[in-house]
Amino acid sequence: MTSMTSRPARISVLGPVRAWDGEQELDLGTPQQRTVLAVLALRQGRQATLEELTDAVWGDDPPRTSALTLRTYVSRLRQVLGDEAIVTVSGGYLLRRETGTLDLTDFTAAVARARTARAARDHSTAAQALHEAEGLWQGPALADVPGSYAQAQRVRLERERRAATQERLALDIGSGRAGTAVTELSALTEEHPLDEGLSGLLMLGLYRTGRQALAVAEYQRLRELLADELGLDPGAALRDVYRQILDGEPAPAPVAPVWETAGTHRGAVAPEQLPAGIRDFVGRTELIDRLRGSLTAAGVSAPVVGLTGLGGMGTSSLAVHLAHRIRAGFPDGQLYADLRDDDGGPVGAAAVLAGFLRAFGVPPADVPDDLAERAALWRTVSCGRRLLLVLDHAMTPEQLRPLLPTGTGSAAIVTGSRRLAGMPQIRWTSLPAFEPEESVELFRRVAGRSRVDAEYDAALRFAGACSHLPLAVRLGAERLAARPTWSVASIGDRLRVEMRQPVALHEDCIRVEAPFERDLEALRAVDPPAAVAFGLVALADDDEITVGTAARLLDLPDTEAERVMESLTDAHLIEATGYQRYRYLEIVRWFARRKAIAAHSAEFRRAVLARLGKPVPAELPTRSLRAV
């Protein structure tokens, strides 16, 4: 490798990562060394920490010698770029930046000159500067750098490139070059079919070149696609352009993109809204790997995964844990919203959108009042950004649709008590109970490893009594940790006694059952007979409940009994074990029996059980479910 000492090297990242000494290209070494240089270059004169460099080069699986290996890479790069090119600073490295030595810096400066000129209405100078900026690109950014870090940065840089391209196309349409701009815009709208900004420019370009019918057809295409894919209408800016074209009004010269909002600050700090993850999270390893693959797969446009399950299964905890695992792949921001209010009702999409827009620098005064316009502005602001959304406790499709990302590079994790109909873009997964060893491992981490291992069999029995429900296991372990003189066996005995009481005795039992109560009330609101059946069917001691058994207990035809049991399954209050076969988790069965005890007399409960073939005293009532 040849040492550079006479002058600074010129570095390029807007394409393959390359460097030159004058006209001579320099050998930057292995892909890993190029990754190190890319990270330092993208910091543009700011420090890159060892942690950032390690993550960029190796991702989640760094070698034990990563720090030593990084020092070797930096040493080799100094031999090529010059001893003074890379400076060691506390906790990392810094690439010296000098004028004209990095194409990304030149690109940013050219775009800034263009915007200054455009603000002064010097459109010719602005267009020239944007053409210069685009000419610096030699292909996809970091084209020869592998790994998720490079992919995330490619998406970010491509967004900036596309923003500059759209600004230049807007100037072209307004300055007599509309025909050329239409050709380019037609290709871009095929690549980004949901981008309202590109469609708006294409409509204006078509109109200004005398093709009004094609401009109208473009609007109809986008309107139908938005309705089919997202259940949304076009935003106000695009509707205004459409109205002007229909009315035959002179189309305005778009000196700025029609969708651009003064309150959108591209330089705003990327929001990082994820709640803190659970320190002692355990289990779900295979599921996490599968979900991670779905959310980060190359070439998939805005993947969305949905997590459902019985209350207490840990859907929210898993969503947050998963989001933290993949957050590095979404450098433009991670957003979180709880879609359930304090009273258990749905939070409106308008309020959530307002929060998202403010997170990206849109002043409150610039947030539209109309939901459709607010959703359109959100699509504009999020377009081209690589965002990760966690939408917790989703309750209705109408609440969720306006929030979901649409552009390539973004993804969303949704949780809810049940699958939401009419959302085909969401790949739903129902969380099962823990495996026995996962339950015991959680017990260890909360109550103490040595203490649990000393009574392993008792811990396993306790977890089984909790039906391996993560929330129940955690609360029991926390109770044990707070009672250092208790044995694991003793807390298991207490649990078995408390579960069989007609009312919940301990605060922990109430906390475990609170999600069941919430799910049952939600079911009662939409299907009252199923909510009543939940308690009555649980009176039977059968490990599995067939449709026939449920029909006899409820005094219903088989078809209606099956509908009721399927409704309970959809609410995750029972589980399907086969065709027309169901079961209660033991911890849920005792909760359901308490609901039946509270709602029905002992005589009526005995009569219900007698329908399975046991003798019924003549004086007992024989009411059916419909009479309750």
C-alpha positions as CSV (number, residue, x, y, z in Angstrom):
1,M,0.0,0.0,0.0
2,T,1.3,3.5,-1.0
3,S,1.4,6.1,1.8
4,M,-0.3,9.4,1.1
5,T,1.5,12.4,2.6
6,S,1.6,15.2,0.1
7,R,-2.1,16.1,-0.1
8,P,-5.5,14.9,1.2
9,A,-7.1,12.1,-0.6
10,R,-10.4,12.7,-2.4
11,I,-13.1,10.2,-1.1
12,S,-16.3,9.1,-2.8
13,V,-19.3,7.4,-1.1
14,L,-22.0,8.3,-3.6
15,G,-21.4,5.1,-5.4
16,P,-18.8,2.5,-4.6
17,V,-16.5,3.6,-1.8
18,R,-13.3,4.9,-3.6
19,A,-10.4,7.2,-2.9
20,W,-8.0,9.1,-5.2
21,D,-4.6,10.8,-5.0
22,G,-5.0,13.2,-7.8
23,E,-5.9,10.9,-10.8
24,Q,-4.6,7.8,-9.2
25,E,-7.2,5.5,-7.5
26,L,-6.0,4.1,-4.1
27,D,-6.4,0.5,-2.9
28,L,-8.7,0.7,0.1
29,G,-8.4,-3.0,0.9
30,T,-11.0,-5.4,2.1
31,P,-14.8,-4.8,2.3
32,Q,-14.4,-4.5,6.1
33,Q,-11.8,-1.7,5.7
34,R,-14.1,0.1,3.2
35,T,-16.9,-0.2,5.7
36,V,-14.7,1.5,8.4
37,L,-13.8,4.3,5.9
38,A,-17.5,4.7,4.9
39,V,-18.6,5.1,8.5
40,L,-15.9,7.7,9.2
41,A,-16.8,9.6,5.9
42,L,-20.5,9.6,6.7
43,R,-19.8,11.2,10.0
44,Q,-18.6,14.3,8.0
45,G,-16.0,15.5,10.5
46,R,-17.6,14.1,13.6
47,Q,-16.3,11.2,15.8
48,A,-17.3,7.6,15.1
49,T,-17.3,5.6,18.3
50,L,-15.8,2.1,18.5
51,E,-19.3,0.8,19.2
52,E,-20.7,2.4,16.0
53,L,-17.8,1.0,13.9
54,T,-18.1,-2.5,15.4
55,D,-21.9,-2.5,14.7
56,A,-21.3,-1.4,11.1
57,V,-18.6,-4.0,10.3
58,W,-20.0,-7.0,12.1
59,G,-23.6,-6.3,13.2
60,D,-24.9,-8.4,16.0
61,D,-22.1,-11.0,15.9
62,P,-18.7,-9.2,16.4
63,P,-15.6,-11.3,17.1
64,R,-14.0,-11.1,20.6
65,T,-11.1,-9.3,19.0
66,S,-13.2,-6.6,17.3
67,A,-11.4,-3.6,19.0
68,L,-8.0,-5.0,18.0
69,T,-9.2,-5.7,14.4
70,L,-10.6,-2.2,14.1
71,R,-7.2,-0.7,15.1
72,T,-5.6,-2.8,12.3
73,Y,-8.1,-1.6,9.7
74,V,-7.5,2.0,10.8
75,S,-3.7,1.6,10.6
76,R,-4.0,0.2,7.1
77,L,-6.2,3.0,6.0
78,R,-3.7,5.6,7.4
79,Q,-1.0,3.9,5.3
80,V,-3.2,4.6,2.2
81,L,-4.8,8.0,3.0
82,G,-2.0,9.5,5.1
83,D,-1.0,9.4,8.7
84,E,-3.0,12.6,9.5
85,A,-6.1,11.6,7.7
86,I,-7.7,9.6,10.6
87,V,-7.4,11.0,14.1
88,T,-7.7,8.9,17.2
89,V,-10.1,10.5,19.7
90,S,-11.4,9.3,23.0
91,G,-13.5,6.2,22.4
92,G,-13.2,6.3,18.6
93,Y,-11.8,7.8,15.4
94,L,-12.4,10.9,13.3
95,L,-11.8,11.5,9.6
96,R,-10.4,14.9,8.9
97,R,-12.6,16.8,6.5
98,E,-11.2,19.4,4.0
99,T,-12.9,21.2,1.2
100,G,-13.3,19.2,-2.0
101,T,-12.3,15.9,-0.4
102,L,-15.6,14.1,0.0
103,D,-18.4,13.9,-2.6
104,L,-21.1,13.7,0.1
105,T,-20.0,17.1,1.5
106,D,-20.0,18.5,-2.0
107,F,-23.5,17.1,-2.6
108,T,-24.9,18.6,0.6
109,A,-23.3,22.0,-0.2
110,A,-24.7,22.1,-3.7
111,V,-28.3,21.3,-2.5
112,A,-28.0,24.0,0.1
113,R,-26.9,26.5,-2.6
114,A,-29.9,25.5,-4.7
115,R,-32.3,26.0,-1.9
116,T,-30.9,29.4,-1.1
117,A,-31.1,30.4,-4.7
118,R,-34.7,29.1,-5.0
119,A,-35.7,31.1,-1.9
120,A,-34.3,34.2,-3.7
121,R,-36.3,33.1,-6.8
122,D,-33.2,32.6,-8.8
123,H,-34.5,29.4,-10.3
124,S,-31.8,29.1,-13.0
125,T,-29.0,29.1,-10.4
126,A,-31.0,26.7,-8.3
127,A,-31.5,24.3,-11.1
128,Q,-27.9,24.4,-12.1
129,A,-26.8,23.6,-8.5
130,L,-29.2,20.7,-8.3
131,H,-27.9,19.3,-11.6
132,E,-24.3,19.6,-10.2
133,A,-25.5,17.7,-7.0
134,E,-27.0,14.9,-9.0
135,G,-23.9,14.6,-11.2
136,L,-21.8,13.6,-8.1
137,W,-23.6,10.3,-7.9
138,Q,-22.0,7.3,-9.5
139,G,-24.6,4.7,-8.6
140,P,-26.2,3.5,-5.3
141,A,-24.4,4.9,-2.3
142,L,-21.9,2.6,-0.6
143,A,-22.5,0.2,-3.5
144,D,-19.7,-2.2,-2.5
145,V,-20.1,-2.1,1.2
146,P,-21.9,-5.1,2.8
147,G,-24.1,-5.3,5.9
148,S,-27.2,-3.9,7.4
149,Y,-25.5,-0.6,8.4
150,A,-24.6,0.1,4.8
151,Q,-28.1,-0.8,3.6
152,A,-29.7,1.6,6.1
153,Q,-27.3,4.4,5.0
154,R,-28.0,3.7,1.4
155,V,-31.7,4.2,2.0
156,R,-31.1,7.5,3.9
157,L,-28.8,8.9,1.2
158,E,-31.1,7.8,-1.5
159,R,-33.9,9.7,0.2
160,E,-31.8,12.8,0.1
161,R,-30.9,12.2,-3.5
162,R,-34.6,11.7,-4.4
163,A,-35.5,14.9,-2.6
164,A,-33.0,16.9,-4.6
165,T,-34.2,15.2,-7.8
166,Q,-37.8,16.1,-7.1
167,E,-36.8,19.8,-6.4
168,R,-34.9,19.9,-9.7
169,L,-37.8,18.3,-11.6
170,A,-40.2,20.9,-10.1
171,L,-37.9,23.7,-11.4
172,D,-37.7,22.0,-14.8
173,I,-41.5,21.9,-15.1
174,G,-41.7,25.5,-14.2
175,S,-39.0,26.6,-16.6
176,G,-39.8,25.2,-20.0
177,R,-38.3,21.7,-19.6
178,A,-41.6,20.0,-18.7
179,G,-41.4,17.4,-21.5
180,T,-38.0,16.0,-20.3
181,A,-39.2,16.1,-16.7
182,V,-42.4,14.1,-17.6
183,T,-40.3,11.3,-19.0
184,E,-38.2,11.1,-15.9
185,L,-41.2,11.4,-13.6
186,S,-43.1,8.6,-15.4
187,A,-40.2,6.2,-14.5
188,L,-40.1,7.4,-10.9
189,T,-43.8,7.0,-10.3
190,E,-43.5,3.4,-11.5
191,E,-40.7,2.9,-9.0
192,H,-42.6,4.7,-6.2
193,P,-46.3,4.2,-7.0
194,L,-47.7,5.6,-3.7
195,D,-45.6,8.8,-3.7
196,E,-48.1,11.7,-3.9
197,G,-45.3,14.2,-4.4
198,L,-44.1,12.5,-7.6
199,S,-47.6,12.0,-8.9
200,G,-48.4,15.7,-8.3
201,L,-45.4,16.7,-10.3
202,L,-46.2,14.3,-13.1
203,M,-49.8,15.6,-13.2
204,L,-48.5,19.2,-13.5
205,G,-45.9,18.2,-16.1
206,L,-48.5,16.4,-18.2
207,Y,-50.9,19.3,-18.0
208,R,-48.3,21.8,-18.9
209,T,-47.4,19.8,-22.0
210,G,-51.0,19.6,-23.2
211,R,-51.9,16.1,-21.9
212,Q,-54.8,16.9,-19.6
213,A,-56.5,13.5,-19.9
214,L,-53.3,11.7,-18.9
215,A,-52.9,14.0,-15.9
216,V,-56.4,13.1,-14.8
217,A,-55.7,9.4,-15.3
218,E,-52.6,9.6,-13.1
219,Y,-54.7,11.1,-10.3
220,Q,-57.3,8.3,-10.7
221,R,-54.5,5.7,-10.6
222,L,-53.1,7.0,-7.3
223,R,-56.5,7.5,-5.7
224,E,-57.6,3.9,-6.5
225,L,-54.2,2.5,-5.3
226,L,-54.4,4.5,-2.0
227,A,-57.9,3.2,-1.4
228,D,-57.1,-0.4,-2.2
229,E,-53.7,-0.5,-0.4
230,L,-54.3,1.8,2.6
231,G,-58.0,2.7,2.7
232,L,-57.1,6.4,2.3
233,D,-57.8,9.3,0.1
234,P,-55.2,11.6,-1.6
235,G,-54.0,14.6,0.4
236,A,-55.2,18.2,0.0
237,A,-52.3,19.4,-2.1
238,L,-52.8,16.7,-4.7
239,R,-56.6,17.3,-4.7
240,D,-56.0,21.0,-5.3
241,V,-53.8,20.2,-8.3
242,Y,-56.5,17.8,-9.6
243,R,-59.2,20.4,-9.2
244,Q,-57.1,23.0,-11.1
245,I,-56.6,20.6,-14.0
246,L,-60.3,19.7,-14.2
247,D,-61.3,23.4,-14.1
248,G,-58.8,24.2,-16.8
249,E,-57.1,26.8,-14.7
250,P,-53.5,27.7,-15.6
251,A,-51.3,25.2,-13.7
252,P,-48.9,27.1,-11.4
253,A,-45.2,26.9,-12.1
254,P,-44.1,24.5,-9.4
255,V,-40.9,26.3,-8.2
256,A,-41.1,23.9,-5.2
257,P,-42.5,20.4,-5.0
258,V,-46.3,20.7,-4.5
259,W,-46.2,18.5,-1.4
260,E,-43.4,20.4,0.4
261,T,-44.4,21.7,3.8
262,A,-42.6,24.6,5.4
263,G,-42.8,23.0,8.8
264,T,-41.0,19.8,7.7
265,H,-37.4,20.0,8.7
266,R,-35.3,17.5,7.0
267,G,-32.4,18.2,9.4
268,A,-34.4,17.4,12.5
269,V,-33.0,14.8,14.8
270,A,-34.3,11.3,14.1
271,P,-36.9,10.5,16.8
272,E,-36.1,7.6,19.2
273,Q,-39.3,6.9,21.0
274,L,-39.0,3.2,21.8
275,P,-39.8,2.4,25.5
276,A,-37.1,0.8,27.5
277,G,-36.9,-2.9,26.9
278,I,-37.3,-5.6,29.7
279,R,-33.8,-6.3,31.1
280,D,-34.5,-9.9,31.8
281,F,-36.5,-10.7,28.7
282,V,-36.3,-14.5,27.9
283,G,-37.6,-16.9,25.3
284,R,-39.2,-16.5,21.9
285,T,-35.9,-17.0,20.1
286,E,-37.1,-18.8,17.0
287,L,-40.1,-16.4,16.7
288,I,-37.8,-13.3,17.0
289,D,-35.5,-14.6,14.3
290,R,-38.5,-15.2,12.0
291,L,-40.1,-11.8,12.7
292,R,-36.7,-10.1,12.3
293,G,-36.3,-11.7,8.9
294,S,-39.8,-10.5,7.8
295,L,-39.1,-6.9,8.9
296,T,-35.7,-6.5,7.4
297,A,-36.0,-8.6,4.2
298,A,-34.5,-6.9,1.2
299,G,-36.9,-5.7,-1.5
300,V,-40.0,-5.9,0.7
301,S,-42.1,-2.7,0.7
302,A,-43.0,-1.5,4.2
303,P,-43.5,-4.9,5.9
304,V,-45.9,-5.0,8.9
305,V,-46.0,-7.8,11.4
306,G,-48.9,-8.2,14.0
307,L,-48.7,-9.8,17.4
308,T,-51.8,-11.1,19.1
309,G,-52.4,-13.3,22.1
310,L,-54.1,-13.7,25.5
311,G,-53.5,-10.8,27.8
312,G,-50.4,-11.5,29.7
313,M,-48.6,-13.4,26.9
314,G,-46.2,-10.5,26.4
315,T,-47.1,-9.1,23.0
316,S,-46.1,-5.6,24.0
317,S,-42.8,-6.8,25.6
318,L,-41.9,-8.8,22.6
319,A,-42.7,-5.9,20.2
320,V,-40.4,-3.5,22.1
321,H,-37.7,-6.1,22.5
322,L,-37.8,-6.9,18.8
323,A,-37.8,-3.2,17.9
324,H,-34.6,-2.7,20.0
325,R,-33.0,-5.6,18.2
326,I,-33.5,-4.2,14.7
327,R,-33.5,-0.4,15.4
328,A,-30.0,0.0,13.8
329,G,-31.6,-0.8,10.5
330,F,-33.9,2.2,10.7
331,P,-31.7,5.2,11.2
332,D,-34.3,7.8,10.3
333,G,-36.3,7.2,13.4
334,Q,-38.2,4.8,15.6
335,L,-41.7,5.8,16.6
336,Y,-43.9,4.4,19.3
337,A,-47.6,4.9,20.0
338,D,-50.0,3.3,22.5
339,L,-53.3,3.1,20.7
340,R,-55.3,2.3,23.8
341,D,-56.2,5.2,26.2
342,D,-56.3,5.1,30.0
343,D,-60.0,4.0,29.9
344,G,-59.3,1.1,27.6
345,G,-60.8,2.8,24.5
346,P,-59.0,3.5,21.2
347,V,-56.8,6.5,20.7
348,G,-57.8,8.3,17.5
349,A,-55.5,8.2,14.5
350,A,-55.5,12.0,14.2
351,A,-53.9,12.4,17.6
352,V,-51.2,9.9,16.9
353,L,-50.4,11.4,13.5
354,A,-50.1,14.8,15.1
355,G,-47.5,13.4,17.5
356,F,-45.6,11.7,14.7
357,L,-45.5,14.9,12.6
358,R,-44.3,17.0,15.6
359,A,-41.5,14.5,16.1
360,F,-40.3,15.3,12.6
361,G,-40.3,19.1,13.2
362,V,-43.7,20.0,11.8
363,P,-45.0,22.9,13.9
364,P,-48.4,22.4,15.5
365,A,-49.8,25.3,13.5
366,D,-48.9,23.4,10.2
367,V,-50.6,20.1,11.2
368,P,-53.9,20.0,9.2
369,D,-57.2,19.5,11.1
370,D,-58.7,17.1,8.6
371,L,-57.7,13.5,9.1
372,A,-57.2,12.7,5.4
373,E,-54.9,15.8,5.0
374,R,-53.0,14.9,8.2
375,A,-52.5,11.3,6.9
376,A,-51.3,12.6,3.5
377,L,-48.8,14.9,5.2
378,W,-47.5,12.0,7.2
379,R,-47.0,10.0,4.0
380,T,-45.1,12.9,2.6
381,V,-42.9,13.4,5.7
382,S,-42.2,9.7,6.0
383,C,-41.7,9.1,2.3
384,G,-38.1,7.9,1.6
385,R,-37.2,7.7,5.3
386,R,-36.2,4.4,6.8
387,L,-38.6,4.3,9.9
388,L,-39.6,1.7,12.4
389,L,-43.0,2.1,14.0
390,V,-44.3,0.2,17.1
391,L,-48.1,0.5,17.3
392,D,-49.2,-1.0,20.5
393,H,-52.7,-2.2,21.5
394,A,-54.3,-1.5,18.1
395,M,-58.1,-1.9,18.3
396,T,-59.7,-1.0,15.0
397,P,-58.6,-1.0,11.3
398,E,-59.8,2.6,11.0
399,Q,-57.4,3.6,13.8
400,L,-54.5,1.8,12.3
401,R,-54.6,2.4,8.5
402,P,-53.5,6.0,8.4
403,L,-50.5,5.3,10.6
404,L,-48.8,2.5,8.6
405,P,-45.7,3.4,6.6
406,T,-45.9,3.0,2.8
407,G,-42.4,3.5,1.5
408,T,-39.6,1.0,0.9
409,G,-37.2,0.8,3.8
410,S,-39.8,1.3,6.6
411,A,-41.5,-1.3,8.8
412,A,-44.0,-1.6,11.5
413,I,-44.8,-3.9,14.5
414,V,-48.4,-4.0,15.6
415,T,-49.9,-5.5,18.7
416,G,-53.5,-6.2,19.6
417,S,-55.8,-8.4,21.5
418,R,-57.1,-9.9,18.2
419,R,-56.5,-9.9,14.5
420,L,-58.0,-6.9,12.7
421,A,-60.0,-7.7,9.6
422,G,-59.5,-5.9,6.3
423,M,-55.7,-5.4,6.9
424,P,-54.1,-7.8,4.4
425,Q,-50.7,-6.1,4.6
426,I,-50.2,-7.3,8.2
427,R,-48.7,-10.8,8.8
428,W,-50.3,-11.9,12.1
429,T,-48.7,-14.2,14.7
430,S,-50.5,-15.4,17.8
431,L,-48.2,-15.8,20.8
432,P,-48.4,-19.1,22.6
433,A,-47.6,-19.7,26.2
434,F,-43.9,-20.2,27.2
435,E,-42.2,-23.5,26.8
436,P,-41.6,-25.0,30.3
437,E,-37.9,-24.3,30.2
438,E,-38.5,-20.7,29.2
439,S,-40.8,-20.3,32.2
440,V,-38.2,-21.6,34.5
441,E,-35.5,-19.4,33.0
442,L,-37.7,-16.3,33.6
443,F,-38.2,-17.6,37.2
444,R,-34.4,-17.8,37.6
445,R,-33.7,-14.3,36.3
446,V,-36.3,-12.7,38.6
447,A,-36.1,-14.8,41.8
448,G,-32.5,-15.9,41.6
449,R,-30.8,-18.7,39.7
450,S,-29.4,-20.6,42.6
451,R,-32.6,-20.4,44.6
452,V,-34.7,-21.8,41.7
453,D,-32.2,-24.4,40.6
454,A,-32.2,-25.8,44.2
455,E,-36.0,-26.5,43.8
456,Y,-36.1,-27.0,40.0
457,D,-39.0,-29.5,40.1
458,A,-41.1,-27.2,42.3
459,A,-40.3,-24.3,40.0
460,L,-41.5,-26.3,37.0
461,R,-44.7,-27.2,38.9
462,F,-45.3,-23.6,39.8
463,A,-44.8,-22.5,36.2
464,G,-47.2,-25.2,35.1
465,A,-49.8,-24.0,37.6
466,C,-49.4,-20.5,35.9
467,S,-50.1,-22.2,32.6
468,H,-46.7,-20.9,31.5
469,L,-48.2,-17.5,31.1
470,P,-45.3,-15.0,31.1
471,L,-47.0,-12.4,33.3
472,A,-48.2,-14.9,35.9
473,V,-44.7,-16.5,36.1
474,R,-43.0,-13.1,36.4
475,L,-45.4,-11.9,39.2
476,G,-45.0,-15.2,41.1
477,A,-41.2,-14.9,40.8
478,E,-41.3,-11.3,42.0
479,R,-43.4,-12.4,45.0
480,L,-40.8,-15.1,45.8
481,A,-37.9,-12.6,45.5
482,A,-39.7,-10.4,48.0
483,R,-40.0,-13.3,50.5
484,P,-36.5,-14.6,51.0
485,T,-37.7,-17.1,53.7
486,W,-40.2,-18.8,51.4
487,S,-39.5,-21.9,49.4
488,V,-40.5,-22.3,45.8
489,A,-42.7,-25.2,46.8
490,S,-44.6,-23.0,49.4
491,I,-45.4,-20.3,46.8
492,G,-46.6,-23.0,44.5
493,D,-48.9,-24.3,47.2
494,R,-50.3,-20.8,47.9
495,L,-51.0,-20.3,44.2
496,R,-53.0,-23.5,43.8
497,V,-55.1,-22.5,46.8
498,E,-55.7,-18.9,45.7
499,M,-56.6,-20.0,42.1
500,R,-59.5,-22.1,43.5
501,Q,-61.1,-19.3,45.6
502,P,-64.4,-17.8,44.4
503,V,-62.8,-14.3,44.4
504,A,-59.2,-13.3,43.7
505,L,-57.4,-13.0,47.1
506,H,-54.1,-11.4,46.3
507,E,-53.1,-8.3,44.4
508,D,-50.9,-10.4,42.1
509,C,-53.9,-12.5,41.1
510,I,-55.8,-9.3,40.3
511,R,-52.9,-8.1,38.2
512,V,-52.7,-11.4,36.3
513,E,-56.5,-11.4,35.7
514,A,-56.7,-7.7,34.7
515,P,-55.9,-8.4,31.0
516,F,-58.4,-11.3,31.0
517,E,-61.0,-9.0,32.4
518,R,-60.2,-6.4,29.7
519,D,-60.4,-8.9,26.9
520,L,-63.7,-10.3,28.3
521,E,-65.2,-6.9,28.5
522,A,-64.2,-6.1,24.9
523,L,-65.9,-9.4,23.8
524,R,-69.0,-8.6,25.9
525,A,-69.4,-5.4,23.9
526,V,-69.6,-7.2,20.6
527,D,-70.8,-10.7,21.4
528,P,-72.6,-10.9,24.8
529,P,-73.6,-14.6,24.4
530,A,-70.0,-15.6,24.0
531,A,-69.0,-13.6,27.1
532,V,-71.6,-15.5,29.1
533,A,-70.6,-18.8,27.6
534,F,-67.0,-18.2,28.6
535,G,-67.8,-18.8,32.3
536,L,-70.4,-21.5,31.8
537,V,-68.3,-23.8,29.6
538,A,-65.4,-23.5,32.1
539,L,-67.5,-25.3,34.7
540,A,-66.8,-28.6,32.9
541,D,-63.7,-30.5,34.1
542,D,-62.8,-31.9,30.6
543,D,-59.3,-31.2,29.4
544,E,-60.7,-30.5,25.9
545,I,-64.1,-29.1,25.1
546,T,-65.8,-30.3,22.0
547,V,-68.5,-28.4,20.2
548,G,-70.9,-31.1,21.3
549,T,-70.0,-30.6,24.9
550,A,-70.4,-26.9,24.6
551,A,-73.7,-27.2,22.9
552,R,-75.1,-29.4,25.8
553,L,-73.7,-27.1,28.5
554,L,-75.2,-24.0,26.8
555,D,-78.4,-25.7,25.6
556,L,-77.7,-24.5,22.0
557,P,-77.6,-26.1,18.6
558,D,-74.2,-27.3,17.5
559,T,-73.8,-24.6,14.9
560,E,-74.5,-21.8,17.4
561,A,-72.2,-23.4,20.0
562,E,-69.4,-23.6,17.4
563,R,-69.9,-19.9,16.6
564,V,-69.6,-19.0,20.3
565,M,-66.5,-21.1,20.8
566,E,-64.8,-19.6,17.7
567,S,-65.6,-16.2,19.0
568,L,-63.9,-17.0,22.3
569,T,-60.9,-18.4,20.3
570,D,-60.6,-15.2,18.3
571,A,-60.6,-13.3,21.6
572,H,-57.7,-15.6,22.8
573,L,-59.8,-16.6,25.9
574,I,-59.6,-20.2,24.8
575,E,-57.4,-22.1,22.4
576,A,-58.3,-24.3,19.5
577,T,-56.7,-27.8,19.8
578,G,-58.2,-29.2,16.6
579,Y,-61.3,-29.1,14.5
580,Q,-64.2,-28.3,16.8
581,R,-62.0,-29.0,19.9
582,Y,-60.9,-26.3,22.4
583,R,-59.2,-25.9,25.7
584,Y,-58.8,-23.4,28.5
585,L,-55.4,-22.6,30.0
586,E,-55.8,-23.7,33.6
587,I,-55.2,-20.2,34.9
588,V,-57.9,-18.9,32.6
589,R,-60.3,-21.7,33.5
590,W,-60.3,-20.7,37.2
591,F,-60.8,-17.1,36.2
592,A,-63.8,-18.1,34.0
593,R,-65.2,-20.1,36.9
594,R,-65.1,-17.1,39.2
595,K,-67.0,-15.1,36.6
596,A,-69.6,-17.9,36.5
597,I,-69.9,-18.0,40.3
598,A,-70.3,-14.2,40.4
599,A,-73.0,-14.2,37.6
600,H,-75.1,-17.3,38.4
601,S,-76.5,-19.1,41.3
602,A,-75.2,-22.4,42.6
603,E,-78.5,-24.0,41.5
604,F,-78.2,-22.8,37.9
605,R,-74.5,-23.9,37.7
606,R,-75.5,-27.4,38.8
607,A,-78.2,-27.4,36.2
608,V,-75.7,-26.5,33.5
609,L,-73.4,-29.3,34.5
610,A,-76.3,-31.7,34.7
611,R,-76.9,-31.2,31.0
612,L,-73.8,-33.4,30.5
613,G,-75.7,-36.4,31.8
614,K,-75.6,-35.9,35.6
615,P,-78.9,-36.1,37.4
616,V,-80.7,-32.8,37.9
617,P,-82.9,-32.2,40.9
618,A,-86.5,-31.5,39.9
619,E,-86.6,-28.2,41.7
620,L,-83.6,-26.7,39.8
621,P,-84.3,-24.3,36.9
622,T,-83.4,-25.4,33.4
623,R,-82.7,-22.0,31.8
624,S,-80.8,-21.8,28.5
625,L,-78.0,-19.3,27.6
626,R,-80.5,-17.0,25.9
627,A,-82.4,-16.7,29.1
628,V,-79.4,-15.5,31.1
